[in-house]
Amino acid sequence: MKRIVIIEDNRDIRKGFAEVIKASGKYELVKDYDNCEEALRYLQRDSPDVVLMDIDLPGMSGIEGTSRILKQNQQTLVLIITVYEDSNKVFQSLCAGASGYIVKNLGMKELLHSIDEALAGGAPMSLNIASMVVKSFKLSSDSPLSERETQVLQGIAQGKTYTKIAAELYINKETVRSHIRNIYQKLSVNSKADALRVAEDKRWIG
């Protein structure tokens, strides 16, 4: 029987996931945690086949937690389960090694199907998230912007504040401002609106 660990700080959601796993009859719920730090301490003991991981956790984020889990055990599959359908978080999670990215409003059958799919070698994603991934591959590859500058500009396009962009990219606000200045220089513009117009016209951001 495959072993499942849940890392989710919302008690009700964590309990709901646990009940679904226990009722499945085909998976063993080894343990559930409300933070990554504790889960990492017991990772070798728990030896999970699949970890259901929230992104926004107290302390260490789910993205960093995913990376650390896979450094300890490359065989473990991590499924990000979150309320966010955010392109930056999607790609940060996948770059960290997550095997799938699904939203929390899944029904019981869909959650179990996602675990089945991951164990079968697939990469479960909700339709909206899969669409984001496909769209990203359609973006033009001749952009003069660095990957980080593109992420910053994408955040601005989504109406995010510098503070939120900085938090999501694990940088400070001054670094965000520095990236903005570089973007203006590279695109020969003097405003965010012009930067967005140029980048969207040339398909450098989605």
N, C-alpha and C positions, 0 to 999 in steps of 0.2 A: 504494500500500500504506500503510495507516494506521500511524502511528508510536507506539510504546509505550515509556514509561519506568517503571521499577520503583524504588520507594523503600522499602526494607525492611532492618532492621539484622540480622536473623537470616540468616546466610550460607547455610544449607541451604535455607531457605524461598525466599530470593532466587534461588538457583540453580535450584530447582524451578520457580518461576514463569518464569524465563528460558528454561528448556528447553521448557516448554509453548508459550510465545510463538514461539520459533524453529521448533518443529515444526509449528506451525499452518499455515504456508504462505501465510497471508493477512495477517499482521501483521509489522511490522519492529521488532525489539527495538533501540532506539536506544542505550540505556545503562541500567545499573542502579546505584543508589547505596545507601549504608547510612545516609545522613542527609539532612535537608532542606536544610541550609545549602549543601552542595556542589551539590545538584540545582538549587537556585535560581540559583546562579552561572552555570550552563550552560543555563538554561531556554530562552533565546532561540536558542542554538545548536542545542539538541536539538529544539526545536519539536515537542513531542509532541502527538498527538491525544488520547491517553489516558495518565493517570498512575495506576499501581496504588500506593496509599499505605497504609503501616502507620500506626497511631495512636501507639503508644508507642515513640518513637524517642529516641535520645540527643540532648540539646540541644533543638532546636525540635520541638514535637509535630507529629504529622501533621495535627491540626486547624488549628493555626496555619499550617503549611506549605500546606495546601489553600487557605486564605484568601489567602496571599501569591502562590501560583501564579496564582490567578484574577485577582488585581489586575494581574499582568503580562500575562496572556493569558486573556481571558474565553472564548475558544473551546475551551480545553483542558478535557477531561472528567476529573474525579478520582474514582476508585473507591476507597473505603476498604475495605481488606482486613485483618481483625483477628480475634483469638481471642475478643474481647469481644462479648457480646450485651447491652449495657448501655444503658438508655434515655437516660441523660444524654449518653453519648458519641455515640449515634445522632443525637440532636437537635443537639448541638454541631457534629457533622460536617455535617449537612444545612444548618444555619444558616450554616456557613462556605462552603457552595456545592458540597459533594460531590454527584456525580450518582448515587451508589449506595453501599450499605453491605453488604458480604458477608463471610462468615466464611472463615477460612483452610483449613478442612477440606473445601472444595469439591473435586470431582474435576476432571480436565482439561477435560472437555466442559462442565461447569457454569461454569468460569472463563471459557472462550472464549465461551460463550453470554451471560454477563454483560457482557462487552466488546461483543459484537454488539448486545445490547439497549441499552446506553448510547449507542452510536454511532447507533442507530436512533431515539434520542430518548426511550428509556425510562429507568426508575430502578430498576435491579436491586437486589433485597434478598432475603435468605434469608427463609424463611417465618416464623421466630420474630421477626425484626426487622420484617417487614411487619405482623405482628400487633401489635407494640408501637406502631407508627405509627397503626394503625387505632384501637387502644385509647385513644391519647392524644386523638383527635378526639372520643371519646365522653365525655371528662371534662367535668364541669360547668364552665361559663364564669363562674359568679357567685362564684368564690373571692375572699376578701378578701386572699389572699396574693399577693405580687409573684411574678414569674417566678423570680427568684433564690431567694426563700423556698420556693417550690414545689420547686425543684431540690434544695435542702438537705433538705427534709422527705422527698422521694423517696429521697434517699441514705440517710437514717436508716431508712426503711422497708425498704431493701435490706440493712440490717445493716452499713453502712459506718461506719468511724470518722470522727471530725472531721478527722483528718489526711488520710484518703483523699478525703473530700468536698472539702476545701480544695484538694488537688492537682488533682482533676478539674475544678474550677470556676475554677482559677487565682486563688484568693484565699487569705488566711492563716487560721489557726485562730481567731484572735480575731474575724475577720469572720463566720466560721461561727457562733460563739457569739452574736454580735450578732444574726444572722438568727434563731437559735433563740429568743432573748429576745423578738424582735418577733413571732415565730409564736405563742409562749405568750400574749402580750398580745392579739393579734388574735383568737385562738381561745378566750380566757378559760380557759386550762388552766395546770397547774403541772408537767406531766411530759411526757416524750416519748411515753409510752404513750397518754396522753389526747389529745395532739395528733394522733397517728396515727389513733386511733379516730375523732375528729371529722372529720378530713380524708378518711378512707376512707369513712365513712358518707355524707358529702356529695359523694363522688366528686370531690374536689379534687386527689387524687393517684391514680395507677393501681396 
